[in-house]
Amino acid sequence: MNLPPPGIIWNSLPIPALLIDETDRVAEVNPAAELFLNLSARSLRGQSVLERLAIAAPLEEIFARVRNNRASLFVNDVDVTTGEKAPVQCNLQVAPIGEDPNSILMLISPREIADRLGRASMVKSAARSAIGMAEMLAHEIKNPLAGIAGAAQLLSMGLSGEDLELTDLIVDETRRIVKLLEQVEQFGNVRPPEKKSVNIHDILDRARKSAAVGFGAHMTIIEDYDPSLPSTLGDADQLTQVFLNLLKNAAEASKGAGTIRIHTFYDYSLRLRRADGGGQSVPLQVEIMDDGPGIPPDIANSIFEPFVSGRENGTGLGLALVSKIISEHDGWISLDSVPGRTVFRVSLPVAPKET
């Protein structure tokens, strides 16, 4: 077997990697590290790792032990950041390189990605259980609610004053509950996606135009597209619903005027593990970013689960529906949120080439 050149292997590494010289400066970084750190290789080369990156670990001691012992060293559960984004918990692996006594390799494995991918694999089955129970309850509750509302309306015909206000309150509240139950039923009745080759930018434009004349009219919506992206395999209507929900979530996060940025790009390093053990590449990336107050930290890890909401009157079904649809499209959705910057990132596969 002919091995590919070292440069191709380096650029193809799916996790962030840095080559560090004898003075603890960055000699080289791979594309995955550029993306993870949100910094270019040019800006990192020659920079001190100790000064340029904020890593909650005694790096000087770690580097010294690796050089002295000529052996790899693993460090788990370390916060890593450049100071420009929220810290991400990672596992580090530091290893010597060949016969060079001073140069070392540092691999950064974000725990965040592994944890989220693990949770994503369980979303569909967990959602089905919750949806099944909710659908049953919705069906059983709607009929008596209709009777209660009807009885209240009949009573109101012979009432006035405060008594009439009470019957009107009964009718209004029963209608509100029925509306909520209908949303639960709609959530459970999403049909399987009818997948076809679709242009993700056509879907985003459709969602953006709808948002701009409706719930997002008070927002500034910025398009930051990579026009070279290939098509994805998906259901255009369901994917439109996904991005409408994400845009609505972003618009509602800002009580006044704000900015929503829609960013598309290609990331060849991200892969999902399928149920059969194989890998599924999801290189098409869509980010919906807003400058609102952010997701409360206590619910950030469960925001895609049914009935979890960060808003006072939210149903907790919008993002759960988004997660369900993306899961059925063999994709992945993640959240990165700090006050002033919330990013929902949707990762989708590329449509197979037509033969």
WOGIBEL-V79645 format. One record per residue. PSI is psi in radians with two decimals (* if undefined). Layout:
PSI + PSI
This chain:
2.31 + 2.14 + 2.51 + 2.77 + 2.64 + -0.62 + -0.67 + -0.71 + -0.78 + -0.81 + -0.35 + -0.12 + 2.23 + -0.13 + 2.67 + 2.34 + 2.42 + 2.33 + 2.26 + 2.30 + -3.01 + -0.29 + 0.26 + 0.55 + 2.72 + 2.08 + -0.62 + 2.63 + 2.63 + 2.91 + -0.61 + -0.62 + -0.68 + -0.78 + -0.79 + -0.75 + -0.19 + 0.67 + 2.55 + 2.74 + -0.66 + -0.71 + -0.33 + -0.55 + 2.30 + -0.09 + 2.57 + 2.22 + -0.65 + -0.52 + -0.55 + -0.57 + 2.51 + 1.78 + 2.12 + 1.14 + 2.66 + 1.38 + -0.71 + -0.77 + -0.71 + -0.83 + -0.73 + -0.72 + -0.69 + -0.74 + -0.71 + -0.70 + -0.22 + 0.81 + 2.66 + 2.69 + 2.29 + 2.40 + 2.08 + 2.68 + 1.08 + 2.35 + 2.28 + 2.34 + 2.83 + -0.01 + -0.15 + -0.06 + 2.93 + 2.50 + 2.53 + 2.29 + 2.25 + 2.86 + 2.35 + 2.49 + 2.08 + 2.25 + 2.60 + 2.77 + 1.99 + -2.33 + -0.09 + 2.11 + -0.21 + -0.56 + 2.44 + 2.81 + 2.31 + 2.11 + 2.34 + 1.99 + 1.82 + 2.09 + -0.55 + -0.78 + -0.83 + -0.76 + -0.74 + -0.66 + -0.68 + -0.75 + -0.65 + -0.60 + -0.34 + -0.10 + -0.79 + -0.83 + -0.67 + -0.72 + -0.70 + -0.71 + -0.82 + -0.70 + -0.72 + -0.79 + -0.75 + -0.72 + -0.74 + -0.81 + -0.71 + -0.77 + -0.73 + -0.51 + -0.55 + -0.68 + -0.90 + -0.51 + -0.69 + -0.68 + -0.71 + -0.78 + -0.74 + -0.74 + -0.71 + -0.66 + -0.67 + -0.74 + -0.61 + -0.36 + -0.50 + 0.29 + 2.90 + 2.96 + -2.39 + -0.60 + -0.68 + -0.65 + -0.65 + -0.76 + -0.64 + -0.65 + -0.71 + -0.80 + -0.80 + -0.73 + -0.65 + -0.67 + -0.66 + -0.73 + -0.71 + -0.71 + -0.72 + -0.75 + -0.62 + -0.61 + -0.67 + -0.78 + -0.71 + -0.68 + -0.68 + -0.22 + 0.27 + 2.13 + 2.79 + 2.50 + 2.43 + 1.63 + 2.30 + 2.91 + 2.09 + 2.62 + 2.07 + -0.50 + -0.54 + -0.71 + -0.76 + -0.69 + -0.71 + -0.79 + -0.70 + -0.77 + -0.70 + -0.73 + -0.68 + -0.48 + 0.05 + -2.02 + -0.34 + 0.32 + -0.46 + -0.03 + 2.69 + 2.06 + 2.08 + 2.31 + 2.23 + 1.39 + 2.58 + 1.77 + -0.20 + -0.01 + 2.38 + 3.02 + 2.76 + 2.92 + 1.95 + 3.06 + 1.98 + -0.72 + -0.76 + -0.68 + -0.62 + -0.72 + -0.68 + -0.89 + -0.49 + -0.77 + -0.73 + -0.69 + -0.69 + -0.72 + -0.73 + -0.71 + -0.69 + -0.33 + -0.45 + 2.01 + -0.54 + -2.69 + 2.52 + -3.02 + 2.35 + 2.24 + 2.25 + 1.99 + 2.22 + 2.50 + 3.06 + 2.24 + 1.75 + -0.11 + -0.25 + 2.22 + 2.52 + 2.60 + 2.14 + 2.92 + -0.49 + 0.06 + -0.20 + 3.01 + 2.56 + 2.02 + 2.34 + 1.25 + -0.29 + 2.09 + 2.33 + 2.15 + 2.28 + 1.94 + 2.39 + 2.85 + 0.56 + -2.96 + -0.20 + 2.93 + 2.34 + 2.28 + -0.51 + -0.26 + 0.03 + -0.67 + -0.24 + 0.30 + -0.39 + 0.02 + 2.61 + 2.44 + 0.31 + 2.13 + 2.54 + -0.05 + 2.62 + -0.73 + 0.32 + 2.62 + -0.34 + 0.39 + -0.42 + -0.91 + -0.51 + -0.69 + -0.73 + -0.84 + -0.71 + -0.80 + -0.79 + -0.68 + -0.71 + -0.22 + 0.26 + 0.61 + -2.91 + 2.47 + 2.45 + 2.90 + 2.38 + 1.94 + 2.23 + 2.77 + 2.20 + -0.15 + 1.91 + 2.26 + 2.08 + 2.17 + 2.13 + 2.22 + 2.22 + 2.69 + 2.86 + 2.44 + 2.40 + 2.59 + 2.38 + 2.40 + *
